[in-house]
Amino acid sequence: MLKATKVDGVYDKDPAKFEDAKRLERLTYQDAVANDDIKVMDKAALGLALEQTMPVIVLNPMQPDNILRAVHGEQVGSYIS
């Protein structure tokens, strides 16, 4: 599943508020749900993705070719599995 957002992935804290926020390339569903600082998407939606073992790629669709690159399996944004 692709999750389009205005930032280029999942961060350990809000990058709009914290200059030292670090982008996470890969994380587990449990990490995304358990960490309250990670607000990538609705926790229930992440739970459904987990139940269906459906990985989630969080990316910025406004960056050129990001969606195409993600579909082709290239590392784009953050990968939740």
Protein Blocks (a to p, Z undefined) as FASTA:
>chain_A
ZZddfbebdcfbdfklmmkbccdfbdcfklmmmmmklcfbcfklmmmmmmnopacddddf
kbghklmmmmnopaehjadZZ
